[in-house]
Amino acid sequence: QHIACSSDETIMISKMAEFTAVILAASQGDRLYPLTGAGLAMDDEGQEPIVEDVATTASSSNAKPIPKHLLPIGGEPILARLLQTVVASGFEECIILAGAEMEADIVALTNTVDLGAKCDCTVDVISLPPSCSGSADALRHLYSVKGENIADVVVIPGDLVVEGKGLLGWLVDAHRRARYSKHASACTMLLSDVGEEDADGMPLKESAKAKKGGFARDEEDIEFIATTFPTLDCMRRVVLKQSKVDVEEDEDFVGKTPKLIIPKAKLDATCCLNVRTDLLDIHVYVFAPWVHHLLNERRNITSLQEDLVPLLVSRQFSGVASTFANDTSVLNHNLKDEPFVVVAQILPRGPRIALRACTIPSYLFACREIVAHSIKFPENPLTPGFEGDFDTSLASTLKTPNATFQGKTNSVLLEGVEYDPKAKMTIKNSTIGRRVKIGIKCKLNNVVIMDDVDVGNETILQNTVVSAGCIIGDNCNLNDCQIGPGAQVEAFTKVKGEAIVKS
């Protein structure tokens, strides 16, 4: 089911799939520190790492950092759930690009994950060399291994949490239809409408969404995205995609008014624009085959999101040759110098899950929503009346075997959880991992506790993630905390907003 491949080996397959799902699973996950053990967390001034004195050494076979794509969501690794969704979407080929140090764990996962009895999808694992420094390098390595024996690729981040087997197929179908429109698509991206409104219909700020328990983005993840309205001749195009931080940056500190600049060359005579900040790019892209020649020619492109996609957006209608460093590249690769576009598919807002669990708040939100939808899948997962032509079934692909769901408290307890059912204890909106021991009179709200954790008596945990192998003493009160693998928290500890690590 898997093929582990070094940089000098080439995979030979007899049949080339029309679309190949490519999952990027090479980064550890700095923004999920200390759960992943990546990098050093900084304090509010960004000066020193946060290492609590209350954290002391604890030994456990599970007490080791794990990459973000292997973090559990509802008791199952994120990557396992993503693979199930990819297979259910009908892909015939899926390739996981993994960091060398993660290869063994990912190979083991692909051999054990339940992909269904009628699985027709080939899952390959390709180990990336240390020289790969970004997502663009990872894709270059894939092309060097596969050679020309690959068509359109669907690039998917390994930390993507998505439900509904129809979603990825809906995106791929849009890219397929764009081939036969007036201008073919070089890139088709998936955008998610994450806006929310109050009772008066006014848009909520990210801080207000966070307070009410909704999905809130970090400032760096908010973008100005301008799209055209779809027409009979052309699908919805992206004509502007720029970070809100960059747009509003005032380098000279003179109070400049932020400006959005859209060249006329990207517009046509009948073009109408919709500029929004409530769209989230979840970094799922479908790239045309000629893009791999572009990546090989322009070695300065390191990031698909920050370098390649903006380049393609800026060169729309200018022809394929305009994206290369010189005009002869198109002739060398036997490419047609035809105008192209960048197409967007917008998933309307609603109580459905389509996000990257790449930050602590987004990870907590995804865990809570996965449990809620496993208990009862929303009758109307999309909110009618908002922009988007999504007409595909969102039947859930969620599976959490051997788990006890508590519908009234929106919680799930996995195998081997030990607690006194007669003792006064409150568990709400939480995921409790395998072999966890919970003391009496504990209060757990919006908490994720991973496997093999001991929670002492009369302890309060709120908005907190506890990694595997931790020991939390009696009478602790932890709010908005993240506890790294194997940490031991002394009794009577009271902290808020801290990352606690094993000393």
Buried (B, 14 or more C-beta within 10 A) or exposed (E): BBBBBEBEEEBEEEEEBEBBBBBBBBBBBEBBBBBBBBBEBEEEEEEEEBBBEBBBEBEBEBBEBBBBBBBBBBBBBBBBBBBBBBBBBBBBBBBBBBBEEBBEBBBEBBEEBEBEEEBEBBBBBBBBEEEBEBBBBBBBBBBEBBEEBBEBBBBBBBBBBBBBBBBBBBBBBBBBEBEEBEBBBBBBBBBBBBBBEEEEEEEBEBEBBBEEBEBBBEEEBBBBBBBBEBBEEBBBBBBBBBBBEEBBEEEEEEEEEEEEEBEEEBBBEEBEBEEBBBBBBBBBBBBBEBBBBBBBBBEEBBBBBBBBBBBBBBBBBBBBBBBBEEEEBBEEBEBEEEBBBBBBBBBBBBBBBBBBBBBBBBBBBBBBBBBBBBBEBBEEBBBEEBBBEBEBEBEBBBBBEEBEBBEEBBBBBBBBBEBEEEEEBEBBBBBBBBBBBBBBBBBBBBBBBBBBBBBBBBBBBBBBBBBBBBBBBBBBBBBBBBBBBBBBBBBBBEBEEBBBBBB
